[in-house]
Amino acid sequence: MPDYNFTVTTMWSPFLVKFNDSDPTGRGFYSATKLYLEEADEAWRSKIKDFDFVVFSTGQWFFRPLTFYEKGQVVGCQKCENSTELNYYGYKKAFQTAFRTIRKLEGFKGLAFLVTHSPEHFENGAWNEGGSCNRTKPLEEKGVYENGDIVEALHQIQLEEFNIAIEKGLRFGLIDITDAMGMRTDAHPGRFRPVGGKNSNLNLNDCVHWCLPGAVDTWNEFLLYLMKLEAEKHR
């Protein structure tokens, strides 16, 4: 945006920490991805030193099979069905590492934001098991959809790690969208999003992504509001 002297950069870092995907295409839903929980992903760590604003947002990729490494050793896994099963462990550790990294990053003087978990709305099954999101109106109360307890657990972890980061002196803002988006089960592409291109006959319900105007636009309104508040503090 040269007219505004403003650059927007999107960095793909689904786990925030270093990872080794079992499938280079990123579609390895059934084989475990290795997460190195003490090492921030260089995809973002090496690029943000001179950024004025950094926004962290991740969640859905942590639902797949994962193997956790610390100090070069396997410490547990997720969806591995053995005695080292550690649900939510990788999610919590990933945010700890990301926040610690940005706090200690030499030269970084910008403002970081955390966007809380964006819930899925599959009902009557998972994405590949006939699950759907066919509602046409927002819910009247949050958390009534399937996996609402999981969404709440992820949200709580994010809030806990955010508060710890604040206590340790990180200049940080919170964009808490979880409850609001939890009620917008009507705002997904659903079965109307073809998978595999316009000529594909394969149609899967997409109850993770968003399509209806208004829902995701709200996130930008929250971000702009917080940026204005921060600017007023430093006038």
VEXDREN-2710 file (C-alpha; in Angstrom, 1 decimal):
% VEXDREN-2710
k/r/px/py/pz
1/MET/0.0/0.0/0.0
2/PRO/2.4/2.7/-1.2
3/ASP/-0.1/5.5/-0.8
4/TYR/-0.2/4.8/3.0
5/ASN/3.4/3.7/3.4
6/PHE/2.1/0.5/4.9
7/THR/3.0/-3.1/4.3
8/VAL/1.0/-6.2/5.2
9/THR/2.8/-9.5/5.4
10/THR/1.3/-12.9/5.9
11/MET/3.6/-15.6/7.2
12/TRP/2.5/-19.3/7.2
13/SER/3.4/-20.8/10.5
14/PRO/0.6/-23.2/11.5
15/PHE/2.2/-24.3/14.8
16/LEU/4.3/-21.2/15.7
17/VAL/7.2/-23.6/16.6
18/LYS/9.6/-25.5/14.4
19/PHE/7.9/-28.5/12.8
20/ASN/8.6/-31.4/10.4
21/ASP/5.5/-32.4/8.5
22/SER/5.3/-36.1/7.7
23/ASP/3.6/-35.0/4.4
24/PRO/5.3/-32.1/2.6
25/THR/2.0/-31.1/1.0
26/GLY/0.6/-30.3/4.5
27/ARG/-2.3/-32.7/4.0
28/GLY/-0.9/-35.5/6.3
29/PHE/-4.1/-35.7/8.5
30/TYR/-3.3/-39.3/9.7
31/SER/0.5/-39.4/10.1
32/ALA/2.1/-37.5/13.0
33/THR/3.8/-34.1/12.5
34/LYS/6.9/-33.5/14.6
35/LEU/6.8/-30.4/16.7
36/TYR/10.0/-29.0/18.4
37/LEU/8.3/-27.2/21.2
38/GLU/11.3/-25.1/22.4
39/GLU/12.2/-23.7/19.0
40/ALA/10.2/-20.9/17.4
41/ASP/9.4/-21.3/13.7
42/GLU/12.0/-19.3/11.7
43/ALA/9.2/-18.5/9.2
44/TRP/8.2/-15.7/11.5
45/ARG/11.0/-15.3/14.1
46/SER/13.6/-14.3/11.5
47/LYS/11.4/-11.6/9.8
48/ILE/9.6/-9.6/12.5
49/LYS/12.4/-7.6/14.1
50/ASP/11.4/-4.3/12.4
51/PHE/7.7/-4.9/12.3
52/ASP/5.4/-2.3/14.0
53/PHE/2.6/-4.8/14.6
54/VAL/2.6/-8.6/14.8
55/VAL/-0.6/-10.7/15.0
56/PHE/-0.5/-14.3/16.2
57/SER/-3.4/-16.6/15.2
58/THR/-3.4/-20.4/15.1
59/GLY/-5.5/-23.3/16.3
60/GLN/-7.0/-25.7/13.9
61/TRP/-3.8/-27.5/12.9
62/PHE/-3.4/-28.7/16.5
63/PHE/-6.2/-31.1/16.0
64/ARG/-4.1/-33.6/14.0
65/PRO/-1.7/-36.3/15.1
66/LEU/1.4/-34.7/16.6
67/THR/4.7/-35.9/18.1
68/PHE/6.3/-33.5/20.7
69/TYR/10.0/-33.0/21.1
70/GLU/11.9/-31.1/23.8
71/LYS/15.7/-31.1/24.2
72/GLY/15.9/-33.4/21.2
73/GLN/13.8/-36.1/22.9
74/VAL/10.2/-37.3/22.4
75/VAL/8.2/-36.2/25.4
76/GLY/4.7/-37.2/24.2
77/CYS/2.2/-37.1/21.4
78/GLN/-1.3/-36.3/20.5
79/LYS/-3.8/-38.7/18.8
80/CYS/-1.2/-41.4/19.1
81/GLU/-3.2/-43.8/21.3
82/ASN/-0.4/-44.8/23.7
83/SER/0.8/-44.0/27.2
84/THR/2.4/-40.7/26.2
85/GLU/-0.8/-39.1/25.0
86/LEU/-0.7/-35.4/26.0
87/ASN/-3.8/-33.5/24.9
88/TYR/-3.3/-29.7/24.6
89/TYR/0.3/-30.0/25.7
90/GLY/1.7/-28.9/22.4
91/TYR/-0.7/-26.1/22.1
92/LYS/0.2/-24.6/25.4
93/LYS/4.0/-25.0/24.8
94/ALA/3.8/-23.5/21.4
95/PHE/2.3/-20.3/22.8
96/GLN/4.8/-20.2/25.6
97/THR/7.7/-20.5/23.1
98/ALA/6.2/-17.9/20.7
99/PHE/5.6/-15.3/23.5
100/ARG/9.0/-15.9/25.1
101/THR/10.7/-15.5/21.7
102/ILE/9.0/-12.2/20.9
103/ARG/9.8/-10.9/24.4
104/LYS/13.5/-11.7/24.0
105/LEU/13.8/-10.8/20.3
106/GLU/16.7/-8.4/20.0
107/GLY/15.6/-5.1/18.3
108/PHE/11.9/-5.8/18.3
109/LYS/10.0/-2.7/19.5
110/GLY/6.6/-3.4/18.0
111/LEU/3.3/-4.4/19.4
112/ALA/2.1/-8.0/19.3
113/PHE/-1.5/-9.1/19.3
114/LEU/-3.0/-12.5/20.0
115/VAL/-6.2/-13.4/18.1
116/THR/-7.9/-16.1/20.1
117/HIS/-9.1/-19.4/18.7
118/SER/-11.6/-19.4/15.8
119/PRO/-14.0/-22.3/16.4
120/GLU/-15.2/-24.8/13.9
121/HIS/-18.9/-25.7/13.7
122/PHE/-19.1/-29.2/12.4
123/GLU/-22.3/-31.0/13.5
124/ASN/-23.2/-34.6/13.2
125/GLY/-19.7/-35.7/12.4
126/ALA/-16.2/-34.5/11.6
127/TRP/-15.1/-32.8/8.3
128/ASN/-14.5/-36.2/6.7
129/GLU/-17.3/-38.1/8.4
130/GLY/-20.4/-36.3/7.1
131/GLY/-20.2/-33.3/9.4
132/SER/-22.0/-30.2/8.3
133/CYS/-22.6/-26.6/9.1
134/ASN/-26.0/-25.9/7.4
135/ARG/-27.5/-23.4/9.9
136/THR/-28.7/-20.2/8.4
137/LYS/-28.9/-18.1/11.6
138/PRO/-26.5/-17.3/14.4
139/LEU/-26.7/-19.4/17.6
140/GLU/-28.5/-17.9/20.6
141/GLU/-25.8/-19.1/23.0
142/LYS/-22.2/-20.1/22.6
143/GLY/-20.8/-23.6/22.8
144/VAL/-23.9/-25.5/21.8
145/TYR/-22.2/-27.0/18.8
146/GLU/-20.1/-30.2/18.7
147/ASN/-16.5/-29.8/20.1
148/GLY/-17.6/-26.7/22.2
149/ASP/-15.7/-28.1/25.2
150/ILE/-12.5/-28.4/23.1
151/VAL/-12.9/-24.8/21.8
152/GLU/-13.3/-23.6/25.4
153/ALA/-10.1/-25.5/26.5
154/LEU/-8.0/-24.0/23.7
155/HIS/-9.4/-20.5/24.4
156/GLN/-8.6/-20.9/28.1
157/ILE/-5.0/-21.9/27.3
158/GLN/-4.5/-18.9/25.2
159/LEU/-5.9/-16.5/27.8
160/GLU/-3.6/-18.1/30.5
161/GLU/-0.5/-17.8/28.4
162/PHE/-1.4/-14.2/27.3
163/ASN/-1.8/-13.2/31.0
164/ILE/1.6/-14.7/31.9
165/ALA/3.2/-12.9/29.0
166/ILE/1.7/-9.6/30.2
167/GLU/3.0/-10.2/33.7
168/LYS/6.5/-10.7/32.3
169/GLY/6.4/-7.4/30.6
170/LEU/5.5/-8.2/27.0
171/ARG/3.8/-5.3/25.1
172/PHE/0.8/-7.2/24.0
173/GLY/-2.8/-6.8/22.9
174/LEU/-5.7/-9.3/23.0
175/ILE/-8.2/-9.7/20.2
176/ASP/-10.7/-12.1/21.8
177/ILE/-13.0/-13.5/19.1
178/THR/-13.8/-16.9/20.4
179/ASP/-17.2/-16.4/22.0
180/ALA/-18.4/-14.1/19.3
181/MET/-17.4/-16.5/16.5
182/GLY/-18.7/-19.4/18.5
183/MET/-22.2/-18.2/17.8
184/ARG/-21.7/-17.6/14.0
185/THR/-22.3/-21.2/12.8
186/ASP/-24.1/-19.7/9.8
187/ALA/-21.0/-18.0/8.4
188/HIS/-19.1/-20.9/6.8
189/PRO/-18.8/-21.9/3.2
190/GLY/-20.3/-25.3/4.1
191/ARG/-20.9/-27.8/1.2
192/PHE/-21.0/-25.0/-1.3
193/ARG/-17.2/-24.8/-1.4
194/PRO/-15.9/-27.4/-4.0
195/VAL/-12.7/-29.2/-3.1
196/GLY/-10.2/-29.9/-5.8
197/GLY/-11.1/-27.2/-8.3
198/LYS/-14.2/-26.0/-10.1
199/ASN/-14.5/-29.3/-12.1
200/SER/-14.3/-31.5/-9.1
201/ASN/-17.2/-33.6/-8.0
202/LEU/-15.9/-33.8/-4.4
203/ASN/-17.8/-31.6/-2.0
204/LEU/-16.9/-31.4/1.7
205/ASN/-18.4/-29.2/4.3
206/ASP/-16.0/-26.5/5.3
207/CYS/-17.1/-25.5/8.8
208/VAL/-13.6/-24.2/9.7
209/HIS/-13.3/-21.3/7.3
210/TRP/-15.5/-18.2/7.0
211/CYS/-17.4/-16.7/4.1
212/LEU/-20.3/-14.5/5.2
213/PRO/-19.5/-10.8/5.3
214/GLY/-19.5/-9.5/8.9
215/ALA/-17.9/-12.2/10.9
216/VAL/-14.2/-11.9/9.9
217/ASP/-14.6/-8.2/9.3
218/THR/-15.3/-7.9/13.0
219/TRP/-11.7/-9.1/13.8
220/ASN/-10.3/-6.2/11.8
221/GLU/-12.5/-3.8/13.7
222/PHE/-11.1/-5.1/17.0
223/LEU/-7.6/-4.8/15.7
224/LEU/-8.1/-1.2/14.4
225/TYR/-9.6/-0.2/17.8
226/LEU/-6.7/-1.6/19.8
227/MET/-4.2/0.0/17.4
228/LYS/-5.9/3.3/18.0
229/LEU/-5.8/2.9/21.7
230/GLU/-2.1/2.1/21.6
231/ALA/-1.4/5.2/19.4
232/GLU/-3.2/7.4/21.9
233/LYS/-1.0/6.1/24.7
234/HIS/2.1/7.3/23.0
235/ARG/0.9/10.8/21.9
END
